[in-house]
Amino acid sequence: MNDIGRDKLDRVYAQVFDAEDALVRPQFVSGTHTLFTALNGNLKYGDTLTYLMGCHMILCKK
């Protein structure tokens, strides 16, 4: 089913955030749910996700 309003909202968000596409849904129940959905849609089975954590001394001055 196509939902004209939902599709339009997705296009508006994509334009505002200068993104290729957007998915805006109230059904996302938490940040973790949203991150899982995004990663699941972008990573293929067997792909490796690499990320960095921590703070460099120059960026995190106390």
ZALOLUM-690130 format. One line per 8 residues: number of its first residue (from 1); for each residue x, z, y of C-alpha. Coordinates in nm, 4 decimals. Layout:
<nodes>
NUM = X/Z/Y | ...;
</nodes>
This chain:
<nodes>
1 = 0.0000/0.0000/0.0000 | 0.1199/-0.0795/0.3467 | 0.0603/0.1659/0.6269 | 0.1014/-0.0038/0.9659 | 0.1378/0.3252/1.1562 | 0.3996/0.4628/0.9159 | 0.5963/0.1368/0.9230 | 0.5861/0.1321/1.3040;
9 = 0.7085/0.4937/1.3241 | 0.9971/0.4091/1.0896 | 1.0941/0.1143/1.3117 | 1.0766/0.3288/1.6278 | 1.3064/0.5942/1.4766 | 1.5485/0.3268/1.3574 | 1.5604/0.1773/1.7067 | 1.5973/0.5135/1.8844;
17 = 1.8827/0.6223/1.6570 | 2.0362/0.2726/1.6487 | 2.0042/0.2673/1.2698 | 1.9536/-0.0134/1.0232 | 1.6388/0.1499/0.8870 | 1.4552/0.4830/0.8937 | 1.2333/0.6893/0.6675 | 1.0171/0.9424/0.8520;
25 = 0.7833/1.1460/0.6318 | 0.6160/1.4862/0.6700 | 0.6305/1.5255/0.2904 | 0.9977/1.6253/0.3012 | 0.9744/1.9982/0.2322 | 1.3270/2.1048/0.3280 | 1.6630/1.9827/0.4503 | 1.7909/1.9883/0.0924;
33 = 1.5010/1.7677/-0.0201 | 1.5772/1.5232/0.2610 | 1.9509/1.5128/0.1814 | 1.8808/1.4596/-0.1889 | 1.6458/1.1709/-0.1107 | 1.9006/1.0068/0.1212 | 2.1896/1.0460/-0.1244 | 1.9786/0.9373/-0.4206;
41 = 1.8804/0.6218/-0.2329 | 2.2370/0.5334/-0.1337 | 2.4497/0.6317/-0.4335 | 2.4459/0.4491/-0.7645 | 2.4861/0.6181/-1.1025 | 2.8548/0.6960/-1.1493 | 2.9427/0.6807/-0.7776 | 3.1609/0.9577/-0.6388;
49 = 3.0634/1.1393/-0.3210 | 3.3621/1.2706/-0.1270 | 3.3253/1.5053/0.1673 | 3.5483/1.7309/0.3738 | 3.4844/2.0890/0.4703 | 3.6561/2.3322/0.6959 | 3.7803/2.3312/1.0475 | 4.0984/2.1910/1.1940;
57 = 4.2832/2.4287/1.4281 | 4.2590/2.1829/1.7183 | 3.8821/2.1398/1.6823 | 3.7917/2.5039/1.6184 | 3.9594/2.7047/1.8898 | 3.8594/3.0699/1.9035;
</nodes>
